[in-house]
Amino acid sequence: MEDDPINSSDQEFEARPNPFTNVGSRVIEDLLDNAFEDRMESKKFSKQLNRNDGAPGTRRLRNRWEVYFLSFYSQTLQKKYNNLSSV
């Protein structure tokens, strides 16, 4: 049993190459090439986002929580609104 070549750790086999090594490489390359433009476009979009979209009940709740948060921010934390990065 000791000379069994199947169970021997002395046998070396080549690993098969992965056929999917480059999957998605074109898309990733495009993402990296356009990263700055995409970040600027995303930032511009988020700055222009209208927070009053949706059903009337949803808008009312969103605005109510914004008032709650701004009151907490200004009264409890004693911070000014201009210190907010985004609300």
RARAHU-V782319 format. One record per residue. N is the residue number from 1. RES is the residue in one letter. SS is DSSP state (hx for helix, st for strand, lp for the rest). PSI is psi in degrees with one decimal (NA if undefined). D_LAST is the distance of its C-alpha to the last C-alpha in whole Angstrom. Layout:
N & RES & SS & PSI & D_LAST
N & RES & SS & PSI & D_LAST
This chain:
1 & M & lp & -29.6 & 73
2 & E & lp & -26.5 & 72
3 & D & lp & 20.4 & 73
4 & D & lp & 112.1 & 71
5 & P & lp & -21.1 & 69
6 & I & lp & -38.8 & 66
7 & N & lp & 5.4 & 65
8 & S & lp & 137.2 & 65
9 & S & lp & -0.1 & 62
10 & D & lp & -12.9 & 64
11 & Q & lp & 129.4 & 63
12 & E & lp & 133.6 & 61
13 & F & lp & 144.5 & 59
14 & E & lp & 139.2 & 57
15 & A & lp & 140.9 & 53
16 & R & lp & 140.5 & 53
17 & P & lp & 144.1 & 50
18 & N & lp & 117.8 & 47
19 & P & lp & -11.5 & 47
20 & F & lp & 22.3 & 43
21 & T & lp & -39.3 & 43
22 & N & lp & 17.4 & 41
23 & V & lp & 127.8 & 39
24 & G & lp & 2.9 & 36
25 & S & hx & -33.1 & 37
26 & R & hx & -43.0 & 37
27 & V & hx & -43.8 & 33
28 & I & hx & -40.5 & 32
29 & E & hx & -42.4 & 34
30 & D & hx & -40.9 & 32
31 & L & hx & -44.7 & 29
32 & L & hx & -37.2 & 30
33 & D & hx & -31.9 & 31
34 & N & lp & 16.4 & 28
35 & A & hx & -46.6 & 25
36 & F & hx & -46.9 & 24
37 & E & hx & -40.4 & 24
38 & D & hx & -40.0 & 22
39 & R & hx & -41.6 & 20
40 & M & hx & -42.6 & 19
41 & E & hx & -41.4 & 19
42 & S & hx & -41.4 & 17
43 & K & hx & -43.7 & 14
44 & K & hx & -44.4 & 15
45 & F & hx & -44.2 & 15
46 & S & hx & -31.3 & 11
47 & K & hx & -30.2 & 11
48 & Q & lp & 5.3 & 13
49 & L & lp & 130.9 & 11
50 & N & lp & 118.2 & 12
51 & R & lp & 2.7 & 10
52 & N & lp & 30.3 & 13
53 & D & lp & 156.9 & 15
54 & G & lp & -173.2 & 17
55 & A & lp & 155.0 & 20
56 & P & hx & -41.6 & 20
57 & G & hx & -39.5 & 19
58 & T & hx & -42.5 & 16
59 & R & hx & -42.4 & 15
60 & R & hx & -46.9 & 16
61 & L & hx & -42.4 & 15
62 & R & hx & -44.2 & 11
63 & N & hx & -36.9 & 11
64 & R & hx & -46.4 & 13
65 & W & hx & -30.7 & 10
66 & E & hx & -41.9 & 7
67 & V & hx & -43.9 & 10
68 & Y & hx & -48.1 & 12
69 & F & hx & -45.3 & 9
70 & L & hx & -35.7 & 8
71 & S & hx & -45.7 & 12
72 & F & hx & -44.7 & 13
73 & Y & hx & -44.8 & 11
74 & S & hx & -38.4 & 13
75 & Q & hx & -50.7 & 16
76 & T & hx & -48.5 & 16
77 & L & lp & -12.5 & 15
78 & Q & lp & 49.5 & 16
79 & K & lp & 155.2 & 13
80 & K & lp & 151.2 & 13
81 & Y & hx & -32.3 & 9
82 & N & hx & -8.1 & 11
83 & N & hx & -9.4 & 10
84 & L & lp & 131.1 & 7
85 & S & lp & -40.8 & 7
86 & S & lp & 141.0 & 4
87 & V & lp & NA & 0
